[in-house]
Amino acid sequence: MSEIAYNLYRVSTTKQVDKVKDDIPMQREACREFAQRMGWTVGKEFLEKGVSGFKVSATDRDAIQELKAAALRNEFQILLVFMFDRIGRIDDETPFVVEWFVKHGIRVWSVQEGEQRFESHVDKLMNYIRFWQASGESEKTSMRIKTRMQQLTAEGSYTGGGVPFGYQLEKRGRLNKRGKEIYDLVINPVEAEWVVEIFEKTVKYGYGSHRLATYLNENGVRTHSMVSGDTVSPHMKELQIIDEKMFERAQYILEQRAMKNSDERQIALSTKSQAMLSGVMFCAHCGGRMTSNMHTEKYTVKSTGEVKEKHYLRYICYHRSRKLCDCDGQSVYSAEKVDKAVIEVVASIFSKISDAPDEAELRKEYNKEMQKCRAKQTKLGTELKKYQKQYDKLNEEIANTLIGESFYSPEQLSTAMTTVQQRITAINQQLEKIGNEMEQKKASMEKVRPMYDMFKGWAEEFRMATIEQKKMIISQVISRIEIGKGYKINITLNMEYEQFCVGWNGLNNL
């Protein structure tokens, strides 16, 4: 009696099963012919259409689960596929699916690659390598498709699916390979204004997704899919609604809020609270994050006997209040007192930035000082050539001294050459010093330029900003505030601001 083979056919995309190019019949024909040559009887055939072997786990594939159940019932002896990657392309899963069938008495065969055995460590290694390569090919394919889709979108081409919010479709006479007019993406002026509003609410006011949705609903705005930042290329300026700085700042805020470890987060989850420093305040004693709440205190007016309430914000050490560790710091700090101290520090920082010249003046002064440095280099270079010529002449005179035809004694020549050599060395040192200074000034300018407008803008906004705006500005200038007993406050500035200060100080020392 011949052995029974169950065949599995799979294609990843619906395009592979359309009327023009159906890949299933090819697999079926090849597997049936192979089974006939091997003397096997084809029992059941399992078809998976539009199922990705790279993205969909075997546990979620009905065909694989049915085959496993049939194997446990001893219905067949051979699992036959056109190629092993039809079983799957997941490198840390598919090799073990194959091994499962073999361990349960099912021989696994491929028309193209033969039988997969597990008789030695080499067999197991080859099994793993095969599906590791298949997984890599899927990743490469996925990457190539994604990259091309991004390129087409960046060029203003519509690549299907939902039109991103802020854009609309428009025919501009462009034809595809079949000569059919196709759509291009263009900015929708009305929706674009709301896109700007959404980003500003996120960056300047700290709105989260729920709060944004409520805000848009209240204003009667119906949104569809938001545009992805990696689909619009920087060189397609006509398709950009949000500038890169604003987009990157919004991404940073979203990434911060998505952090699972709250102690590493620097941006507050919400700006609704009146507490100015939620999100960046930590206990100096245990390192735990400080929370905030509104405390109500009742008191009696002596003259009238009337009972009144006083409400005030306070910061609380989360670890100490819940006895999560042996924190020896204070449990509670007055938010008004802490906020006032920090605001004074931030205001002082911004006052220095506000007094700074604008970028055009800064660039003008930078160019002026660089020209001075280059003039010094030119002057020193001329002197260096002069002394090098003198040294060469003195070096030539050594031969005349040896044959007694020189006007100078060996001692005189040696002294003169030493003096000239010292001058050459000194000039080279000065040139090196000027070169280093120019590199430092250039590096400082490069650090300042990308952050200049941002910090300048914050400096101008901070004094008149709302609590929400101040909270967002502070959380992006300060990475951490630690408070200890006696209201001792230690402030750590954001790395970006520190780089800005380094660059700014470098330019101020021109």
Disulfide bonds with the S-S distance in Angstrom:
none
